[in-house]
């Protein structure tokens, strides 16, 4: 019985901490300006039926969306860098050209795959028998 | 939803287009922050679409969570459940423990870490509240128009019927009352005004004609009586700003103006020495600082005068 009570007390303590953390975070959100403007978020949330007078919730959603975009973009960046690194190994003269990191559809579709979004494009020509196969099983 | 021009895709309202454009910019800013130096347009469009879809799905989930609990307003818990739902594909710490309190959710932790690690980049431009609601103009009622509705069956608070002239051909009466005498007087007055203007113009340009120009008739001679009459009336000139009872003060030094009475032929080639003397004298004028403006006006007046002398002067056209 004592153990259970103790555990419960601990649990309550932790919950209070979490509460405090959350409350503090929400208030700190008012200082942080997310890249996605509040008006945009409000409009699209309103279209879905989300109604809240609290600005902090809007900010929270905006920050979460920004985080999502940043995650996808950074994954795509990793793919882009990996691609240019692999190319550099083979041909040294391409180093100068591939310095610019550009977000392409290919990198983006690879990154989005991990988030459950299928954005694959149909390939134009079937040059080789391996066209259209899973890229993991293909030889680069 | 109504869509305006050819730019908007069918089924998408103008507010959506604006929102899409704003979202595109925001997404591009985030990508720049992450480290990309350039973006392909198709990729940017795809990423913007995904972002907006994410936003909409979050809203849908949160609002349905609130509705399930019998609420219309969404609370923090609805939003956090929405985060967990949408993040369940990617995964977040603590996802296994679905029964725990939402306050300690792993998704919140992720967001807190993100906010603390990243420096904020505000959106590049201020965004107005959209969509802008336009107040519709209501048709005023019978009472407001101070009209009695035609027929007892129409109450007075209903919007008024349109005016008769909008759907029927009603006779038009010319309101103008013509007074021939007044019109003639007005016409004569205008002619006199034009004459006076021309006379004052000539006065400004007039100088005693030099002897070597015998062939040319002094321009002032035929107009001498008219000028006398005008002087008596008290011609008021304002051009040079000298206003001493309306008489112009002619400057002492003026460049020679050669008048040529030509009957219908234009002399295209001027004698060279005439042109040069004009230039020399004009340049000497330049040294006198305060007379620059006057020279300009004089040249303009001279040009006008020359034009009017090319053809028989029609005073009404001045």
HADDOCK unambig.tbl for C-alpha pairs under 7 A between the chains (distance, minus, plus):
assign (segid A and resid 18 and name CA) (segid B and resid 103 and name CA) 6.16 0.50 0.50
assign (segid A and resid 18 and name CA) (segid B and resid 104 and name CA) 5.61 0.50 0.50
assign (segid A and resid 19 and name CA) (segid B and resid 103 and name CA) 6.30 0.50 0.50
assign (segid A and resid 22 and name CA) (segid B and resid 103 and name CA) 6.93 0.50 0.50
assign (segid A and resid 32 and name CA) (segid B and resid 120 and name CA) 6.45 0.50 0.50
assign (segid A and resid 33 and name CA) (segid B and resid 120 and name CA) 6.15 0.50 0.50
assign (segid A and resid 33 and name CA) (segid B and resid 122 and name CA) 5.53 0.50 0.50
assign (segid A and resid 34 and name CA) (segid B and resid 120 and name CA) 6.40 0.50 0.50
assign (segid A and resid 34 and name CA) (segid B and resid 121 and name CA) 6.65 0.50 0.50
assign (segid A and resid 34 and name CA) (segid B and resid 122 and name CA) 5.84 0.50 0.50
assign (segid A and resid 35 and name CA) (segid B and resid 26 and name CA) 5.99 0.50 0.50
assign (segid A and resid 35 and name CA) (segid B and resid 121 and name CA) 5.46 0.50 0.50
assign (segid A and resid 35 and name CA) (segid B and resid 122 and name CA) 4.66 0.50 0.50
assign (segid A and resid 35 and name CA) (segid B and resid 123 and name CA) 4.79 0.50 0.50
assign (segid A and resid 36 and name CA) (segid B and resid 26 and name CA) 5.52 0.50 0.50
assign (segid A and resid 36 and name CA) (segid B and resid 123 and name CA) 6.37 0.50 0.50
assign (segid A and resid 37 and name CA) (segid B and resid 123 and name CA) 6.26 0.50 0.50
assign (segid A and resid 39 and name CA) (segid B and resid 127 and name CA) 6.82 0.50 0.50
assign (segid A and resid 39 and name CA) (segid B and resid 129 and name CA) 5.82 0.50 0.50
assign (segid A and resid 40 and name CA) (segid B and resid 19 and name CA) 6.09 0.50 0.50
assign (segid A and resid 44 and name CA) (segid B and resid 55 and name CA) 6.89 0.50 0.50
assign (segid A and resid 44 and name CA) (segid B and resid 56 and name CA) 6.10 0.50 0.50
assign (segid A and resid 45 and name CA) (segid B and resid 55 and name CA) 6.84 0.50 0.50
assign (segid A and resid 45 and name CA) (segid B and resid 56 and name CA) 5.98 0.50 0.50
assign (segid A and resid 45 and name CA) (segid B and resid 59 and name CA) 4.95 0.50 0.50
assign (segid A and resid 48 and name CA) (segid B and resid 56 and name CA) 5.93 0.50 0.50
assign (segid A and resid 48 and name CA) (segid B and resid 59 and name CA) 5.36 0.50 0.50
assign (segid A and resid 48 and name CA) (segid B and resid 60 and name CA) 5.06 0.50 0.50
assign (segid A and resid 49 and name CA) (segid B and resid 59 and name CA) 6.72 0.50 0.50
assign (segid A and resid 49 and name CA) (segid B and resid 60 and name CA) 6.51 0.50 0.50
assign (segid A and resid 49 and name CA) (segid B and resid 63 and name CA) 5.89 0.50 0.50
assign (segid A and resid 50 and name CA) (segid B and resid 59 and name CA) 5.24 0.50 0.50
assign (segid A and resid 50 and name CA) (segid B and resid 60 and name CA) 6.82 0.50 0.50
assign (segid A and resid 50 and name CA) (segid B and resid 62 and name CA) 6.73 0.50 0.50
assign (segid A and resid 50 and name CA) (segid B and resid 63 and name CA) 4.94 0.50 0.50
assign (segid A and resid 50 and name CA) (segid B and resid 74 and name CA) 6.61 0.50 0.50
assign (segid A and resid 51 and name CA) (segid B and resid 73 and name CA) 5.34 0.50 0.50
assign (segid A and resid 51 and name CA) (segid B and resid 74 and name CA) 6.00 0.50 0.50
assign (segid A and resid 52 and name CA) (segid B and resid 73 and name CA) 5.39 0.50 0.50
assign (segid A and resid 52 and name CA) (segid B and resid 74 and name CA) 5.52 0.50 0.50
assign (segid A and resid 57 and name CA) (segid B and resid 76 and name CA) 6.70 0.50 0.50
assign (segid A and resid 64 and name CA) (segid B and resid 111 and name CA) 6.36 0.50 0.50
assign (segid A and resid 65 and name CA) (segid B and resid 55 and name CA) 6.75 0.50 0.50
assign (segid A and resid 67 and name CA) (segid B and resid 114 and name CA) 6.83 0.50 0.50
assign (segid A and resid 69 and name CA) (segid B and resid 51 and name CA) 6.83 0.50 0.50
assign (segid A and resid 70 and name CA) (segid B and resid 30 and name CA) 6.25 0.50 0.50
assign (segid A and resid 70 and name CA) (segid B and resid 31 and name CA) 6.80 0.50 0.50
assign (segid A and resid 70 and name CA) (segid B and resid 34 and name CA) 6.55 0.50 0.50
assign (segid A and resid 73 and name CA) (segid B and resid 31 and name CA) 5.93 0.50 0.50
assign (segid A and resid 73 and name CA) (segid B and resid 34 and name CA) 6.69 0.50 0.50
assign (segid A and resid 74 and name CA) (segid B and resid 34 and name CA) 6.04 0.50 0.50
assign (segid A and resid 100 and name CA) (segid B and resid 37 and name CA) 6.14 0.50 0.50
assign (segid A and resid 101 and name CA) (segid B and resid 36 and name CA) 5.37 0.50 0.50
assign (segid A and resid 101 and name CA) (segid B and resid 37 and name CA) 5.25 0.50 0.50
assign (segid A and resid 101 and name CA) (segid B and resid 38 and name CA) 6.27 0.50 0.50
assign (segid A and resid 102 and name CA) (segid B and resid 36 and name CA) 5.94 0.50 0.50
assign (segid A and resid 102 and name CA) (segid B and resid 37 and name CA) 5.88 0.50 0.50
assign (segid A and resid 102 and name CA) (segid B and resid 38 and name CA) 4.39 0.50 0.50
assign (segid A and resid 102 and name CA) (segid B and resid 39 and name CA) 5.12 0.50 0.50
assign (segid A and resid 102 and name CA) (segid B and resid 40 and name CA) 6.82 0.50 0.50
assign (segid A and resid 103 and name CA) (segid B and resid 36 and name CA) 6.71 0.50 0.50
assign (segid A and resid 103 and name CA) (segid B and resid 38 and name CA) 6.33 0.50 0.50
assign (segid A and resid 103 and name CA) (segid B and resid 39 and name CA) 4.62 0.50 0.50
assign (segid A and resid 103 and name CA) (segid B and resid 40 and name CA) 5.81 0.50 0.50
assign (segid A and resid 103 and name CA) (segid B and resid 43 and name CA) 6.66 0.50 0.50
assign (segid A and resid 104 and name CA) (segid B and resid 39 and name CA) 6.77 0.50 0.50
assign (segid A and resid 104 and name CA) (segid B and resid 40 and name CA) 5.53 0.50 0.50
assign (segid A and resid 104 and name CA) (segid B and resid 43 and name CA) 5.66 0.50 0.50
assign (segid A and resid 105 and name CA) (segid B and resid 42 and name CA) 6.80 0.50 0.50
assign (segid A and resid 105 and name CA) (segid B and resid 43 and name CA) 4.81 0.50 0.50
assign (segid A and resid 108 and name CA) (segid B and resid 43 and name CA) 6.81 0.50 0.50
assign (segid A and resid 115 and name CA) (segid B and resid 89 and name CA) 6.54 0.50 0.50
assign (segid A and resid 115 and name CA) (segid B and resid 90 and name CA) 5.78 0.50 0.50
assign (segid A and resid 116 and name CA) (segid B and resid 89 and name CA) 6.68 0.50 0.50
